[in-house]
Amino acid sequence: MKKLIVTLLILVLCFASCKKEVKTEEVTTTATDTIKAKEPIAEEPLDSVAEMKAWAAYATPGNPHKMMADETGTWNCEMTFWSEANGKPQKATTTANIKMILGGRYQESNYQGKMMGQLFEGKSTLAYNNASKEYTTTFIDNMGTGMLVAVGKYDEKTKSTEFKGDMINPLNGKKTPYREVYTIVDEKTRKIEMFDVKNGEEYKSMEIIMKKK
């Protein structure tokens, strides 16, 4: 009888041990499958010739850069700006000197003039990314410590580029969206329209008419 009991205990222990091993194997397999499923699919590597062609295309100025180069020169800028929707307009006059830099790959504009009775200086850059097919514009000036950065695409039908970005509101330190529309009116005229958001509503905050000397 004792032998029978001992034999039964051994069988029970063996059975329990086998169940644990099976469960462990199942968990391990499932975890491995999950990790494999989350692994990103590797991109097919390019050969060295294809890589060189891709980088060459990325680095070579094209027609968008030629359009930017056509604006090289001095421009008189008549500025009108509003502090709120339907607010009283204010006027200012600046001069922009535009040139191409870094082998004709980027446009740089330097602004000088007076705004609200103070001397005004500003600098903008414009880039066309051959890879993303987008324009990026930046702007800094002596009336703040932030940088405006916006991205947009050129519309051949309207001869304009709509840029979208964010700016930091100095009153509360929060980001607010802004929009800029840059229009090629004619060979010697450009129009810049800026739109800000106040109290949840977009309004036209600035308009600049640029005339080439």
ChimeraX attribute file (.defattr): number of C-alpha atoms within 10 A of each C-alpha:
attribute: neighborCount
match mode: 1-to-1
recipient: residues
	/A:1	6
	/A:2	7
	/A:3	8
	/A:4	9
	/A:5	10
	/A:6	11
	/A:7	11
	/A:8	12
	/A:9	12
	/A:10	12
	/A:11	12
	/A:12	12
	/A:13	11
	/A:14	11
	/A:15	11
	/A:16	11
	/A:17	11
	/A:18	12
	/A:19	12
	/A:20	11
	/A:21	10
	/A:22	11
	/A:23	11
	/A:24	12
	/A:25	12
	/A:26	12
	/A:27	11
	/A:28	12
	/A:29	11
	/A:30	12
	/A:31	12
	/A:32	11
	/A:33	11
	/A:34	11
	/A:35	9
	/A:36	10
	/A:37	10
	/A:38	8
	/A:39	8
	/A:40	7
	/A:41	7
	/A:42	6
	/A:43	6
	/A:44	6
	/A:45	8
	/A:46	10
	/A:47	8
	/A:48	9
	/A:49	8
	/A:50	11
	/A:51	12
	/A:52	12
	/A:53	11
	/A:54	13
	/A:55	11
	/A:56	11
	/A:57	13
	/A:58	14
	/A:59	13
	/A:60	12
	/A:61	17
	/A:62	14
	/A:63	9
	/A:64	17
	/A:65	20
	/A:66	13
	/A:67	10
	/A:68	20
	/A:69	18
	/A:70	13
	/A:71	20
	/A:72	17
	/A:73	14
	/A:74	18
	/A:75	22
	/A:76	19
	/A:77	24
	/A:78	16
	/A:79	19
	/A:80	16
	/A:81	18
	/A:82	18
	/A:83	15
	/A:84	17
	/A:85	15
	/A:86	10
	/A:87	10
	/A:88	9
	/A:89	14
	/A:90	13
	/A:91	15
	/A:92	16
	/A:93	17
	/A:94	21
	/A:95	20
	/A:96	24
	/A:97	17
	/A:98	22
	/A:99	19
	/A:100	21
	/A:101	12
	/A:102	7
	/A:103	8
	/A:104	15
	/A:105	20
	/A:106	18
	/A:107	21
	/A:108	19
	/A:109	21
	/A:110	19
	/A:111	20
	/A:112	17
	/A:113	17
	/A:114	14
	/A:115	16
	/A:116	9
	/A:117	8
	/A:118	9
	/A:119	12
	/A:120	17
	/A:121	18
	/A:122	16
	/A:123	17
	/A:124	19
	/A:125	19
	/A:126	20
	/A:127	18
	/A:128	23
	/A:129	17
	/A:130	16
	/A:131	11
	/A:132	9
	/A:133	11
	/A:134	16
	/A:135	19
	/A:136	17
	/A:137	20
	/A:138	16
	/A:139	16
	/A:140	17
	/A:141	17
	/A:142	11
	/A:143	12
	/A:144	8
	/A:145	8
	/A:146	14
	/A:147	14
	/A:148	15
	/A:149	18
	/A:150	21
	/A:151	19
	/A:152	21
	/A:153	16
	/A:154	18
	/A:155	11
	/A:156	8
	/A:157	6
	/A:158	10
	/A:159	12
	/A:160	19
	/A:161	20
	/A:162	18
	/A:163	21
	/A:164	18
	/A:165	18
	/A:166	16
	/A:167	18
	/A:168	14
	/A:169	12
	/A:170	11
	/A:171	6
	/A:172	7
	/A:173	9
	/A:174	10
	/A:175	12
	/A:176	14
	/A:177	16
	/A:178	21
	/A:179	22
	/A:180	22
	/A:181	17
	/A:182	18
	/A:183	19
	/A:184	15
	/A:185	14
	/A:186	10
	/A:187	10
	/A:188	13
	/A:189	17
	/A:190	19
	/A:191	18
	/A:192	19
	/A:193	19
	/A:194	17
	/A:195	19
	/A:196	22
	/A:197	16
	/A:198	13
	/A:199	6
	/A:200	8
	/A:201	10
	/A:202	15
	/A:203	18
	/A:204	19
	/A:205	21
	/A:206	19
	/A:207	20
	/A:208	21
	/A:209	18
	/A:210	22
	/A:211	18
	/A:212	17
	/A:213	9
